[in-house]
């Protein structure tokens, strides 16, 4: 029998509980709330519901809250980590995935409380335990940020 969470070429959705089984991030540093589609070895789209209750808004900036760009890039990385674990299977669950590089990062518009951020990552390539991705963050179809980044999955 095929486990529907692994080995299926079809797109599927993952809730927050499943995401926390797959990657080790936790509140307040878990930057995606769900994954609305993931296709093994190809792409994934994470959702981040941006809330004024998040701790970074206390200081960035109290009078005009804006989600820090580095946290948008982190949301891309976490979405990519879910894609990596989904691609590799259950033996990769909970492993750390570290940034190696961030290139061509561009921030187009501010992300503010109330936004629903769609974080789309596409695998460009991987060799061994090093993976390279293109990421785009959008709100209502408008590009907010983009980057190309590489990450390494640690094998303990």
GUDRENDO-658660 format. One record per residue: residue number from 0; residue in three letters; x, y, z of N, C-alpha, C, O in turn. Coordinates in Angstrom, 2 decimals. Each point is the difference from the previous one (the first is absolute). Layout:
[NUM, "ALA", [X, Y, Z], [X, Y, Z], [X, Y, Z], [X, Y, Z]]
...
END
This chain:
[0, "UNK", [0.84, -1.19, 0.00], [-0.84, 1.19, 0.00], [0.88, 1.24, 0.00], [0.99, 0.05, 0.72]]
[1, "UNK", [-1.34, 0.96, -1.51], [0.77, 1.24, -0.08], [-0.47, 0.95, 1.09], [-1.19, 0.26, 0.13]]
[2, "UNK", [2.14, 0.26, 0.65], [-0.31, 1.02, 1.00], [-0.33, 1.28, -0.76], [0.82, 0.46, -0.79]]
[3, "UNK", [-1.99, 0.12, 0.99], [-0.38, 1.17, -0.78], [0.89, 1.22, 0.22], [0.00, 0.91, -0.82]]
[4, "UNK", [0.76, -0.88, 1.91], [0.88, 1.14, 0.25], [1.36, -0.15, -0.68], [0.78, 0.95, -0.03]]
[5, "UNK", [-0.50, -2.13, -0.52], [1.31, -0.22, -0.61], [-0.14, -0.77, -1.29], [-0.87, -0.85, -0.16]]
[6, "UNK", [1.76, 1.18, -0.78], [0.11, -0.78, -1.22], [-1.11, 0.23, -1.01], [-0.04, -0.67, -1.03]]
[7, "UNK", [-0.85, 1.59, 1.31], [-1.10, 0.27, -0.92], [0.35, 1.21, -0.84], [0.40, 1.03, 0.54]]
[8, "UNK", [-0.54, -1.13, -1.84], [0.32, 1.10, -0.91], [-1.08, 1.08, 0.05], [0.23, 1.11, -0.47]]
[9, "UNK", [-1.38, -1.42, 1.04], [-1.10, 0.95, 0.07], [0.28, 1.05, 1.07], [0.74, -0.25, 0.96]]
[10, "UNK", [-1.33, 1.42, -1.14], [0.08, 1.07, 0.98], [-0.87, -0.35, 1.20], [-1.05, -0.62, -0.15]]
[11, "UNK", [1.50, 1.02, 1.36], [-0.81, -0.21, 1.18], [0.17, 1.17, 0.95], [0.87, 0.84, -0.20]]
[12, "UNK", [-1.71, -0.80, 1.25], [0.03, 1.06, 0.98], [0.47, -0.54, 1.34], [-0.24, -1.17, 0.32]]
[13, "UNK", [0.91, 2.03, 0.46], [0.50, -0.39, 1.31], [-0.43, 1.04, 1.03], [0.17, 1.20, -0.21]]
[14, "UNK", [-0.73, -1.65, 1.33], [-0.39, 0.94, 1.05], [1.17, 0.24, 0.95], [1.07, -0.58, -0.15]]
[15, "UNK", [-1.29, 1.46, 1.12], [1.07, 0.40, 0.92], [0.55, -1.19, 0.79], [1.20, -0.06, 0.27]]
[16, "UNK", [-2.06, -0.86, 0.12], [0.46, -1.17, 0.76], [0.97, -0.83, -0.84], [1.04, -0.45, 0.50]]
[17, "UNK", [-1.36, 0.24, -1.75], [0.87, -0.78, -0.88], [1.31, 0.74, -0.28], [1.06, -0.61, -0.04]]
[18, "UNK", [-1.14, 1.93, -0.13], [1.21, 0.79, -0.21], [0.94, -0.16, 1.19], [1.21, -0.17, -0.18]]
[19, "UNK", [-1.75, 0.22, 1.40], [0.84, -0.13, 1.20], [0.58, -1.40, 0.16], [1.02, -0.17, 0.67]]
[20, "UNK", [-1.63, -0.83, -1.27], [0.60, -1.33, -0.02], [1.18, -0.04, -0.98], [0.96, -0.74, 0.20]]
[21, "UNK", [-1.05, 1.54, -1.24], [0.99, -0.05, -1.08], [1.24, 0.86, 0.28], [1.12, -0.42, -0.29]]
[22, "UNK", [-1.33, 1.62, 0.84], [1.14, 0.90, 0.26], [0.03, 0.35, 1.49], [-1.05, -0.02, 0.65]]
[23, "UNK", [2.22, 0.35, -0.11], [0.13, 0.20, 1.45], [-0.39, 1.39, 0.50], [0.03, 0.23, 1.21]]
[24, "UNK", [-0.39, 0.70, -2.08], [-0.32, 1.37, 0.42], [-1.27, 0.04, 0.85], [-0.93, -0.77, -0.22]]
[25, "UNK", [0.92, 1.68, 1.20], [-1.14, 0.18, 0.89], [-0.25, 1.48, 0.24], [0.86, 0.84, -0.28]]
[26, "UNK", [-2.04, -0.53, 0.79], [-0.36, 1.37, 0.34], [1.04, 0.55, 0.98], [0.38, -0.72, 0.93]]
[27, "UNK", [0.09, 1.93, -1.09], [-0.48, 1.02, -0.91], [0.76, 0.04, -1.33], [-0.12, 0.97, -0.75]]
[28, "UNK", [0.90, -2.01, 0.45], [0.80, 0.04, -1.22], [-0.51, -0.92, -1.10], [0.70, -0.21, -0.99]]
[29, "UNK", [-1.88, -0.33, 1.14], [-0.61, -0.76, -1.09], [-0.71, 1.01, -0.89], [-0.98, 0.62, 0.42]]
[30, "UNK", [1.46, -0.46, -1.64], [-0.44, 1.08, -0.88], [-1.02, -0.41, -1.05], [-0.37, 0.82, -0.84]]
[31, "UNK", [-0.10, -2.06, 0.86], [-1.07, -0.40, -0.91], [-1.09, -0.69, 0.82], [0.28, -0.74, 0.95]]
[32, "UNK", [-1.53, 0.99, -1.34], [-1.15, -0.55, 0.72], [-0.55, -1.26, -0.65], [-0.58, -0.85, 0.67]]
[33, "UNK", [0.77, 0.73, -1.98], [-0.41, -1.20, -0.72], [0.68, 0.00, -1.36], [0.55, 1.00, -0.45]]
[34, "UNK", [-0.61, -2.15, -0.18], [0.51, -0.13, -1.37], [-1.20, -0.39, -0.84], [-0.64, -1.03, 0.24]]
[35, "UNK", [0.34, 1.85, -1.24], [-1.21, -0.26, -0.80], [0.26, -0.89, -1.19], [-0.93, -0.55, -0.59]]
[36, "UNK", [2.19, 0.39, 0.22], [0.34, -1.02, -0.98], [1.48, -0.31, 0.11], [0.83, 0.87, 0.24]]
[37, "UNK", [-0.53, -2.13, -0.41], [1.39, -0.44, -0.04], [0.09, -1.13, -1.01], [-0.75, -0.97, 0.08]]
[38, "UNK", [1.67, 1.09, -1.01], [0.24, -1.03, -1.00], [1.45, -0.43, 0.19], [0.92, 0.79, -0.20]]
[39, "UNK", [-0.72, -2.04, 0.58], [1.33, -0.51, 0.30], [1.00, 0.35, -1.09], [-0.26, -0.18, -1.19]]
[40, "UNK", [1.42, 0.67, 1.63], [1.14, 0.28, -0.88], [-0.25, 1.14, -0.99], [0.79, 0.19, -0.92]]
[41, "UNK", [-1.90, 0.56, 1.11], [-0.34, 1.05, -0.97], [-0.25, 1.34, 0.69], [0.76, 0.95, -0.20]]
[42, "UNK", [-1.82, -0.87, 0.99], [-0.43, 1.30, 0.54], [-0.88, -0.17, 1.22], [-0.50, -1.09, 0.29]]
[43, "UNK", [0.32, 2.21, 0.44], [-0.94, 0.05, 1.12], [-0.46, 1.43, 0.17], [0.71, 0.94, -0.36]]
[44, "UNK", [-1.91, -0.78, 0.92], [-0.53, 1.32, 0.32], [-0.45, -0.01, 1.46], [-0.90, -0.73, 0.38]]
[45, "UNK", [1.56, 1.56, 0.41], [-0.36, 0.17, 1.40], [-0.85, 1.24, 0.19], [0.05, 0.93, -0.79]]
[46, "UNK", [-0.83, -0.94, 1.86], [-0.84, 1.14, 0.36], [0.44, 0.52, 1.36], [0.18, -0.76, 0.94]]
[47, "UNK", [0.00, 2.07, -0.86], [0.29, 0.68, 1.26], [-1.09, 1.04, 0.19], [-0.08, 0.96, -0.77]]
[48, "UNK", [-0.74, -1.13, 1.80], [-1.01, 1.00, 0.35], [0.67, 0.98, 0.96], [0.27, -0.33, 1.15]]
[49, "UNK", [-0.02, 1.52, -1.63], [0.76, 1.00, 0.75], [-0.93, 0.66, 1.03], [-1.03, 0.57, -0.36]]
[50, "UNK", [1.41, -0.65, 1.64], [-0.82, 0.51, 1.09], [0.74, 1.07, 0.80], [1.21, -0.10, 0.20]]
[51, "UNK", [-1.93, 1.11, 0.24], [0.59, 1.05, 0.83], [0.52, -0.57, 1.32], [0.82, 0.65, 0.65]]
[52, "UNK", [-1.27, -1.83, -0.25], [0.42, -0.60, 1.26], [1.40, -0.60, -0.04], [0.48, -0.49, 1.03]]
[53, "UNK", [0.17, 0.50, -2.17], [1.35, -0.58, -0.10], [1.01, 0.90, 0.70], [-0.07, 1.22, -0.12]]
[54, "UNK", [1.02, -1.83, 0.84], [0.92, 0.79, 0.84], [0.86, 1.02, -0.74], [0.34, 1.04, 0.57]]
[55, "UNK", [0.02, -1.30, -1.82], [0.87, 0.95, -0.71], [-0.69, 1.34, -0.26], [0.69, 1.00, -0.22]]
[56, "UNK", [-2.02, -0.96, 0.23], [-0.69, 1.25, -0.26], [0.09, 0.98, 1.18], [-0.29, 1.18, -0.17]]
[57, "UNK", [0.69, -1.66, 1.34], [0.16, 0.91, 1.15], [1.10, 1.03, -0.27], [-0.05, 1.11, 0.51]]
[58, "UNK", [1.04, -1.50, -1.32], [1.10, 0.92, -0.25], [0.24, 0.30, -1.47], [0.90, 0.78, -0.32]]
[59, "UNK", [-1.68, -1.37, -0.58], [0.27, 0.15, -1.45], [-1.29, 0.32, -0.75], [-0.51, -0.93, -0.61]]
[60, "UNK", [0.00, 1.94, 0.59], [0.19, 1.25, 0.72], [-1.32, 0.28, 0.71], [-1.05, -0.12, -0.62]]
[61, "UNK", [1.07, 0.51, 1.91], [-1.26, 0.11, 0.75], [-1.05, 0.91, -0.66], [-1.19, -0.32, 0.03]]
[62, "UNK", [1.61, 1.43, -0.60], [-0.95, 0.93, -0.60], [-0.45, -0.43, -1.39], [-1.07, 0.41, -0.47]]
[63, "UNK", [1.87, -1.23, -0.19], [-0.33, -0.47, -1.35], [0.62, -1.40, -0.17], [1.07, -0.13, -0.60]]
[64, "UNK", [-1.74, -0.90, 1.12], [0.59, -1.35, 0.00], [0.23, -0.56, -1.40], [-0.87, 0.05, -0.87]]
[65, "UNK", [2.08, -0.59, 0.68], [0.42, -0.60, -1.27], [0.72, -1.30, 0.34], [0.86, -0.03, 0.88]]
[66, "UNK", [-1.22, -1.05, -1.57], [0.70, -1.28, 0.21], [1.43, 0.13, -0.51], [0.21, 0.37, -1.15]]
[67, "UNK", [0.78, -0.68, 1.99], [1.39, 0.10, -0.43], [0.28, -0.90, -1.22], [-0.45, -1.14, -0.06]]
[68, "UNK", [1.20, 1.68, -0.89], [0.34, -0.75, -1.21], [0.70, -1.31, 0.29], [-0.23, -0.99, -0.70]]
[69, "UNK", [1.07, 0.97, 1.72], [0.71, -1.25, 0.32], [-0.98, -1.08, 0.43], [0.27, -1.19, -0.20]]
[70, "UNK", [-1.40, 1.57, 0.80], [-1.00, -1.00, 0.39], [-0.79, -0.49, -1.20], [-0.47, -1.14, -0.01]]
[71, "UNK", [0.32, 1.97, -1.00], [-0.62, -0.45, -1.25], [0.91, -1.03, -0.67], [-0.47, -1.03, -0.49]]
[72, "UNK", [1.77, 1.30, 0.48], [0.96, -0.97, -0.55], [-0.01, -1.28, 0.84], [0.09, -1.10, -0.55]]
[73, "UNK", [-0.21, 1.23, 1.87], [-0.10, -1.18, 0.87], [-1.25, -0.81, -0.33], [0.05, -1.23, 0.01]]
[74, "UNK", [-1.16, 1.89, -0.31], [-1.22, -0.72, -0.39], [0.24, -0.78, -1.29], [-0.49, -1.12, -0.16]]
[75, "UNK", [1.26, 1.70, -0.76], [0.37, -0.73, -1.22], [0.82, -1.23, 0.36], [-0.24, -1.09, -0.52]]
[76, "UNK", [1.22, 1.26, 1.41], [0.86, -1.12, 0.38], [-0.79, -1.11, 0.68], [0.25, -1.18, -0.25]]
[77, "UNK", [-1.19, 1.54, 1.11], [-0.80, -1.01, 0.68], [-0.92, -0.74, -0.98], [-0.20, -1.20, 0.12]]
[78, "UNK", [-0.34, 1.92, -1.07], [-0.81, -0.65, -1.03], [0.88, -0.95, -0.81], [-0.43, -1.11, -0.33]]
[79, "UNK", [1.65, 1.54, 0.01], [0.93, -0.86, -0.73], [0.37, -1.22, 0.84], [0.15, -1.10, -0.54]]
[80, "UNK", [0.01, 1.27, 1.85], [0.33, -1.13, 0.87], [-1.12, -1.04, -0.01], [0.27, -1.20, 0.00]]
[81, "UNK", [-1.51, 1.65, -0.02], [-1.13, -0.93, -0.11], [0.08, -0.74, -1.32], [-0.24, -1.21, -0.05]]
[82, "UNK", [0.57, 1.91, -1.02], [0.14, -0.65, -1.31], [1.11, -1.05, 0.03], [-0.17, -1.09, -0.54]]
[83, "UNK", [1.31, 1.42, 1.16], [1.11, -0.95, 0.09], [-0.43, -1.25, 0.77], [0.23, -1.12, -0.45]]
[84, "UNK", [-0.85, 1.31, 1.61], [-0.42, -1.15, 0.81], [-1.05, -0.81, -0.75], [0.04, -1.23, 0.00]]
[85, "UNK", [-0.98, 1.90, -0.63], [-1.01, -0.72, -0.78], [0.65, -0.84, -1.11], [-0.42, -1.12, -0.26]]
[86, "UNK", [1.44, 1.69, -0.37], [0.69, -0.70, -1.09], [0.79, -1.19, 0.52], [-0.03, -1.08, -0.61]]
[87, "UNK", [0.74, 1.25, 1.73], [0.87, -1.05, 0.53], [-0.73, -1.08, 0.79], [0.48, -1.12, 0.09]]
[88, "UNK", [-1.64, 1.45, 0.47], [-0.77, -0.98, 0.75], [0.17, 0.10, 1.50], [0.72, 0.87, 0.50]]
[89, "UNK", [-1.39, -1.76, 0.21], [-0.07, 0.05, 1.47], [1.36, 0.00, 0.70], [0.12, 0.57, 1.08]]
[90, "UNK", [0.89, -1.19, -1.67], [1.31, -0.03, 0.66], [0.63, 1.39, 0.11], [0.95, 0.19, 0.76]]
[91, "UNK", [-1.46, 0.77, -1.51], [0.53, 1.37, 0.05], [-0.77, 0.89, 0.98], [0.41, 1.14, 0.25]]
[92, "UNK", [-1.50, -1.63, 0.31], [-0.80, 0.81, 0.91], [0.80, 0.47, 1.20], [0.74, -0.78, 0.61]]
[93, "UNK", [-0.90, 2.06, -0.28], [0.64, 0.57, 1.17], [1.46, 0.38, -0.18], [0.60, 0.59, 0.91]]
[94, "UNK", [-0.01, -0.92, -2.05], [1.40, 0.36, -0.22], [0.13, 1.50, -0.23], [-0.92, 0.65, -0.50]]
[95, "UNK", [2.07, -0.13, 0.86], [0.24, 1.43, -0.19], [0.40, 0.28, -1.43], [0.75, -0.75, -0.61]]
[96, "UNK", [-1.27, 1.84, 0.08], [0.35, 0.47, -1.33], [0.57, 1.40, 0.19], [-0.70, 0.91, 0.44]]
[97, "UNK", [1.98, -0.73, -0.77], [0.69, 1.26, 0.23], [0.16, 0.79, -1.29], [0.26, -0.57, -1.07]]
[98, "UNK", [-0.44, 1.91, 1.18], [0.31, 0.89, -1.10], [1.48, -0.10, -0.36], [0.84, -0.12, 0.90]]
[99, "UNK", [-0.53, 0.15, -2.16], [1.39, 0.09, -0.47], [0.24, 1.33, -0.71], [1.07, 0.59, 0.12]]
[100, "UNK", [-2.08, -0.14, -0.86], [0.13, 1.28, -0.71], [-1.37, 0.55, -0.31], [-0.98, -0.73, -0.12]]
[101, "UNK", [0.93, 2.06, -0.01], [-1.18, 0.70, -0.49], [0.50, 0.96, -1.06], [0.86, 0.84, 0.27]]
[102, "UNK", [-1.39, -0.96, -1.47], [0.41, 0.84, -1.12], [-1.22, 0.67, -0.61], [-1.13, -0.48, 0.12]]
[103, "UNK", [1.38, 1.58, -0.77], [-1.03, 0.70, -0.76], [-1.26, 0.29, 0.81], [-1.10, -0.01, -0.54]]
[104, "UNK", [1.27, 0.29, 1.83], [-1.16, 0.34, 0.83], [-0.48, 1.40, -0.36], [0.78, 0.94, -0.07]]
[105, "UNK", [-2.08, -0.84, -0.16], [-0.62, 1.28, -0.32], [-1.29, 0.11, 0.81], [-0.79, -0.94, 0.07]]
[106, "UNK", [0.59, 2.11, 0.53], [-1.21, 0.27, 0.76], [-0.76, 1.08, -0.73], [0.46, 1.14, -0.10]]
[107, "UNK", [-1.63, -1.48, -0.41], [-0.76, 0.87, -0.89], [-1.02, 0.88, 0.71], [-0.17, 1.17, -0.33]]
[108, "UNK", [-0.52, -1.75, 1.31], [-1.05, 0.72, 0.73], [0.02, -0.49, 1.45], [0.41, -1.13, 0.26]]
[109, "UNK", [-0.84, 1.98, 0.69], [-0.04, -0.44, 1.39], [-1.12, -1.00, 0.26], [-1.08, 0.09, -0.58]]
[110, "UNK", [1.37, -1.04, 1.45], [-0.99, -0.98, 0.47], [-0.44, 0.48, 1.37], [0.83, 0.25, 0.88]]
[111, "UNK", [-2.14, -0.12, -0.68], [-0.54, 0.61, 1.22], [-1.01, -0.95, 0.66], [-0.50, -0.93, -0.63]]
[112, "UNK", [0.20, 1.18, 1.92], [-1.01, -0.82, 0.67], [-1.31, -0.01, -0.79], [-0.44, 1.01, -0.54]]
[113, "UNK", [-0.16, -2.19, 0.48], [-1.22, -0.20, -0.76], [0.24, -0.61, -1.36], [-0.93, -0.52, -0.63]]
[114, "UNK", [2.18, 0.57, 0.15], [0.32, -0.61, -1.29], [0.04, -1.52, 0.11], [0.37, -0.56, 1.02]]
[115, "UNK", [-0.77, -0.08, -2.10], [0.16, -1.45, -0.15], [1.11, -0.20, -1.02], [-0.19, 0.20, -1.20]]
[116, "UNK", [1.35, -0.59, 1.69], [1.20, -0.13, -0.83], [0.05, -1.39, -0.61], [0.00, -1.00, 0.71]]
[117, "UNK", [0.04, 0.94, -2.03], [0.18, -1.27, -0.73], [1.48, -0.11, -0.34], [0.55, 0.83, -0.72]]
[118, "UNK", [0.09, -1.85, 1.25], [1.44, -0.20, -0.16], [0.21, -1.17, -0.95], [-0.25, -1.15, 0.36]]
[119, "UNK", [0.70, 1.44, -1.57], [0.16, -1.02, -1.04], [1.48, -0.29, -0.19], [0.79, 0.90, -0.27]]
[120, "UNK", [-0.41, -2.16, 0.41], [1.38, -0.39, -0.25], [0.04, -1.07, -1.07], [-0.84, -0.89, -0.06]]
[121, "UNK", [1.85, 1.02, -0.79], [0.21, -0.96, -1.09], [1.43, -0.49, 0.09], [0.94, 0.80, 0.08]]
[122, "UNK", [-0.78, -2.11, -0.10], [1.35, -0.56, 0.03], [0.69, 0.28, -1.33], [-0.55, -0.30, -1.06]]
[123, "UNK", [1.74, 0.87, 1.12], [0.81, 0.18, -1.20], [0.86, -1.22, -0.25], [0.10, -0.49, -1.12]]
[124, "UNK", [0.53, -0.01, 2.20], [0.82, -1.21, -0.12], [0.42, -0.46, 1.39], [-0.13, 0.72, 0.98]]
[125, "UNK", [0.62, -1.94, -0.93], [0.65, -0.46, 1.23], [1.05, -1.03, -0.32], [-0.12, -0.78, -0.95]]
[126, "UNK", [1.15, 0.80, 1.77], [1.10, -0.95, -0.13], [0.37, -0.44, 1.42], [0.37, 0.83, 0.83]]
[127, "UNK", [-0.48, -2.11, -0.58], [0.27, -0.50, 1.36], [-0.99, 0.61, 0.98], [-1.21, -0.10, -0.20]]
[128, "UNK", [1.74, 0.72, 1.26], [-0.89, 0.59, 0.99], [-0.15, 1.52, -0.16], [-0.50, 0.67, 0.90]]
[129, "UNK", [0.92, -0.13, -2.04], [-0.11, 1.43, -0.29], [-1.10, 0.23, -1.04], [-0.02, -0.63, -1.06]]
[130, "UNK", [-0.89, 1.53, 1.38], [-1.16, 0.30, -0.83], [-0.02, 1.48, -0.33], [0.34, 0.83, 0.85]]
[131, "UNK", [-0.74, -0.48, -2.07], [-0.11, 1.40, -0.40], [-1.43, 0.27, -0.47], [-0.60, -0.82, -0.70]]
[132, "UNK", [0.06, 1.97, 1.11], [-1.39, 0.35, -0.26], [-0.15, 1.42, -0.50], [0.86, 0.86, 0.23]]
[133, "UNK", [-1.95, -0.63, -0.91], [-0.47, 1.35, -0.30], [-1.25, 0.20, 0.84], [-0.88, -0.87, 0.04]]
[134, "UNK", [0.79, 2.01, 0.63], [-1.16, 0.28, 0.84], [-0.67, 1.31, -0.38], [0.66, 0.96, -0.42]]
[135, "UNK", [-1.98, -0.94, 0.56], [-0.79, 1.21, -0.24], [-1.03, 0.10, 1.12], [-0.63, -0.99, 0.36]]
[136, "UNK", [0.46, 2.19, 0.19], [-1.03, 0.26, 1.00], [-1.00, 0.97, -0.60], [0.38, 1.07, -0.49]]
[137, "UNK", [-1.66, -1.43, 0.53], [-1.04, 0.81, -0.63], [-1.16, 0.23, 0.96], [-0.28, -0.84, 0.85]]
[138, "UNK", [-0.37, 1.97, -0.99], [-1.24, 0.30, 0.71], [-1.02, 0.40, -1.06], [0.23, 0.93, -0.77]]
[139, "UNK", [-1.35, -1.65, 0.74], [-1.06, 0.24, -1.00], [0.57, 0.10, -1.42], [-0.42, 0.84, -0.79]]
[140, "UNK", [1.38, -1.73, 0.48], [0.57, -0.05, -1.33], [1.08, 1.03, -0.29], [0.57, -0.01, -1.09]]
[141, "UNK", [-0.29, 0.90, 2.03], [1.05, 1.01, -0.19], [1.30, -0.49, 0.61], [0.03, -0.48, 1.13]]
[142, "UNK", [1.05, 0.61, -1.90], [1.32, -0.41, 0.47], [0.47, 0.94, 1.11], [0.07, 1.21, -0.19]]
[143, "UNK", [0.25, -1.79, 1.35], [0.49, 0.77, 1.14], [1.51, -0.16, 0.16], [0.70, 0.95, 0.35]]
[144, "UNK", [-0.20, -2.17, -0.59], [1.43, -0.28, 0.15], [0.35, -1.21, -0.84], [-0.85, -0.83, -0.32]]
[145, "UNK", [2.14, 0.74, -0.03], [0.49, -1.16, -0.75], [1.46, -0.21, 0.35], [0.69, 0.92, 0.41]]
[146, "UNK", [-0.24, -2.15, -0.57], [1.41, -0.33, 0.27], [0.33, -1.36, -0.59], [-0.88, -0.82, -0.26]]
[147, "UNK", [2.17, 0.61, 0.06], [0.54, -1.30, -0.33], [0.85, -0.38, 1.19], [0.79, 0.81, 0.49]]
[148, "UNK", [-0.94, -2.03, 0.00], [0.75, -0.39, 1.21], [0.37, -1.47, -0.05], [-0.62, -0.81, -0.69]]
[149, "UNK", [1.65, 0.49, 1.46], [0.46, -1.39, 0.10], [-0.03, -0.41, 1.47], [0.20, 0.82, 0.89]]
[150, "UNK", [-0.45, -2.09, -0.67], [-0.06, -0.54, 1.35], [0.57, -1.41, 0.01], [0.05, -0.69, -1.02]]
[151, "UNK", [0.39, 0.28, 2.21], [0.57, -1.34, 0.16], [-0.78, -0.73, 1.09], [-0.22, 0.54, 1.08]]
[152, "UNK", [-0.19, -1.76, -1.37], [-0.66, -0.83, 1.01], [1.09, -0.76, 0.75], [0.86, -0.63, -0.60]]
[153, "UNK", [-0.92, 0.71, 1.93], [1.02, -0.63, 0.83], [-0.37, -1.47, 0.25], [-1.15, -0.31, 0.32]]
[154, "UNK", [2.11, -0.54, -0.47], [-0.22, -1.44, 0.23], [0.58, -0.42, 1.33], [0.66, -1.04, 0.10]]
[155, "UNK", [-0.89, 1.83, 0.92], [0.47, -0.22, 1.38], [1.45, -0.07, 0.07], [0.57, -0.19, 1.08]]
END
